[in-house]
Amino acid sequence: AGAAAAVDSAAAGETPAQQAAAAGAAAAAAGSSYNMTAEDQAEAAGAAAALSGTVAGMSTQDQISAAGTAAGTAGAAAGMSAQQAASAAGTAAGTASSVAGLSPEQQAAQAGAAAASTGAALNMTATEQATAAGAAAAAAGTEAGMTRTEQATAAAGAASTAGATAGMSTGEQAAAAAAAAGAAAAV
């Protein structure tokens, strides 16, 4: 379903980003019709968007971003909370990063960025965005085989970056980073 939507989108002259979004939406809709869980719909949307991005010649970074956005959008549409949708976005971006051969550190950073981006789109507060980013980075680190210490470091970096993007002060960023590292270490 996703591939067909991407082909139609390309034929209509849409941009690679629009093609990826169409692929993700179609995959999620198909998943919904087959009674997939919200998590599975989001995963399918992310994978379809990343694949479409590959076919359309997107850069690796754009593919990863498209996967995260599609997953977060699908998750929200399927009834996920903002936190769950942000997590789904992070998972999809982490997976796409892994497929693209990025390092564990890069996978974690991409997951954190995608979670924060979806959180922002769903009107999360800056603190919530930073928390979501940290959690997503730590989860991606786990998947990539990072040690607990490496996960905590990745979580802190992702939370700090998300906080900065969301307009936090330097002090608030530091606090968010410390909280994220502590949460990652405690898991």
Summary of the structure (lengths in Angstrom):
residues: 187
radius of gyration: 15.8
end to end distance: 37.2
largest distance: 49.6
contacts: 854
relative contact order: 0.12
helix: 82%
strand: 0%
